[in-house]
Amino acid sequence: MAALADLEAKQSQILDRIAQLESRLTSASLSSSDGSGETTAESTETRLSVILLARGVSDFAWKRVPSDYYDQSLEYRRQILAASRIEQLCKTIVMVNTQAPEEITDCSNPKNSKYYVVVVQYMARLNAESIKNFLYALNDKKVPKKRFNMRLAPEDESLKLTGFIHNAVTCIGMRTDIPVIIDEAITKLEEDYFWLGGGDVDLKLGMKTSQFLTAFRPFVVKCS
């Protein structure tokens, strides 16, 4: 009975937090209509927070970073985010299968999608061949391997698909439901926590890795 009571209390807290965030989002939307433009970052943070909480992700944090953040070293960025090490600093990139058959134009089939979003560490080197091999195996080797050729999507395509500009791309709250791949190395970090883009260039999002995996069920691939 005690365990049930604790669960109900936790659910109530989450629902209260969602309600508060939705209220902030509504207020931000109304105030932004006056053309002041001061609520853009807040509304992004609020909108994505609502999504995270609704998915059951409760351990997450937001951090505003200086305008020269991307001009600085990874060690500097680690310090700004108060991360334990630079391996926790990650980026989200949109990749396109340039050799997909003509009939595959969208992301309706997660196993054989035109586009994939990949979360990888900044300090790692992405191995597109590993993703190709993973997708080939995922399709039980029934799709010829030559039909997989993963390349970085052009910025205009990335913006159209995600709704986020360069250096702000995140796999949370994308405009399109693109299948997500996370590098296995991130899931094996001693710290059950990683950082990625937060939807605005100066906004970063940190969250518990285990909660992210449970909530969004990405493909975990050794791709670096």
N, C-alpha and C positions, 0 to 999 in steps of 0.2 A: 504493500500500500504506500509506503514511504517513497519507493522508487517511482510509482505512478504520480504521486503528488509532486515530486521534483520535476518529472517530465512535463506535467501540466503547467507548472510554474515557469519552466524554461520556454515552453511554447507561447505562453501569455506574454513573456518579456519580448520574444521575437516579434509577435504580432503588434505589440505596442510600439516597438522600434520601427517596424514597417509603416505603421500608421503615421508616426512622426515624420518619417522620411517622405512619405507620400504628401503630407501636408506641406513640407518644405518645397517639394517639387512643384506643387500647385501654386504656391506663393511665388516661387521663382519664375514660373511661366507667366503669371499675371504681371509681375513687376518688370519682366524683360520686354513686355509689349510696349513699354513707354519709350523704347529706343535707347535706354541708358547703356545696355550691353554689359552691365556689371554682374549679372547673375549666371553667365554662361558656364563658368567653371563649377559653381555651386550646383547648378541643375544637372550637370554631367555626373558629379559625385553622388548626388542624391538619387538620380535615376539608376545608376549602376549599383548603388547600395541596396536599393529595393530589390533588384534582381538577385543579388548575392544572398540576401536574407531569405527571399522566397525559395531559393534553392537549398537552403539549410547551411549556408556558409556564414558563420557567426564570428569567426576569428579573422578579421581583416582590418587594414588600416590605410589611411590616405596620407600622402605627404606632398606638399607643394615644394617645388625645387626652384633654384635660381635660374634666370634666363640663360646663363652660360653653362648650364648643367652638361649639355652634350659636347661642350668644348673641353671639358675637364677629363682627367684620368678616371679609370674605374675605381681606384682607391678613393679618390675624392667623392665620387658618387656613393660609394659604400658608406662613407662617413656621413654624408648628407642624409641617407636613409636609415642610418644606425643599424645596418645589416651586420651580421657576424663576419661575413667574408664575401668577396666579389662573386663567388660562384652562385650566390643567391640572386644576383642581378640578371634579369632576363628580358628578352624582347619578343614581340609577336610579329611575325611576318606572314604575308599572304603569298602562297605559291600556286602556280597554275600548271596544269598538265598540258603542255604544248602539243602532245601527240595523242590526246584523247580523240576517240572517234567523233565524227561530225554530229552524231545524235546526242552526245554528252556535252551539254552546254551549261548545266547548272550544278547545284549541290544536293539534288534530291536523293542521290544514292551515296551514302557515306563511304561505302566500300570502293566506289569507283566514281569519284567526284571530279568535276572540272577544276575545282579549287580546294585547297586545304590551308588552314591556318596553323602555323608551326610556332610553338613556344620553345625557345632555345636560349641558353646562357650567352651573355655578351662575350665572355672570354672563350667560348667554344667556336669551333669551325663547323658549320653545318655541312653534313654529307648528304647531298641530294640522292646519291646512288643508294644509300641505305633506305631512304623513303621509298624509292622506286622498288627495291627488293621487297620491302614490307607490303606494299600495295599489291604486288604480283602474287605474293603468298596469301594475302587477305582474300584475293579473288580465286583462291584454290588453283592458281596457275592456269585458269581457263581463259584469261585475257592475255594475249601475247605481251611479253615483256617490253617489246618495242613500242607498245601503246602507252607506256608510262615514261614521261620525261618532265620532271619537276623543275621549274625555274621560278625565280622571283617575279611576281606579278608587277606590271607597271604601276606607278603610283596612282594614276588616274583610275585604274581598275580597282586597286586596293581601296581607295576612297569611296568609290561607288558601291563596293560590296560591303564594306565595314561601317562607313559613315565617319571614319576617323582619319585625320591627316597624318603625314609622316611624323614619326617620333611620338605619336599619340595612340597608335593602334593597340587595341587590346582585344582579347577574345571574349570579353564580357559585353553583352548588350550590342552585338554587331547588327547592322541593318539586315544582313543575310545570314541565314543559319548555315554557316560553313563548318564542315567537320574539323575538329581540333586535334592536332598531334602535339604531344609534349615530349621533349627529349627525356629519355630514361634517366640521364645523369641528374636531372633536377629532382626526380623522385627518390634518388638514392642519397641525397645530401643528409648529413647528420641532423642538420636543422630542418625541421618539418615546416619550412617557411620559404617563400620566394617573392620577389618583386617584379612587376612588369608595368607596362604603360597603363595609364588610367583614363584614357579617352580625350585628354587635353595634353598639350605638349609639356606643360609645367605641373602636371598632376600624375603621381605615381601610386600604384596600388600594390599593397603587400597582403598576402594571405597564407593561411595554413595549407600546405600542399595536399595533405590527406583529405581535407575538406573539399578542396578544388576537385580532386580526382573523383570523390564520391558524388559531388553535385553535378559535374559536367561530363563525366565519363569520357575523357579524351582517349585517343589511341596513344599508348605509351610505346615509344619507338626509340631504339638506340640510333640516333641520327647525328651524332657528333664524334 
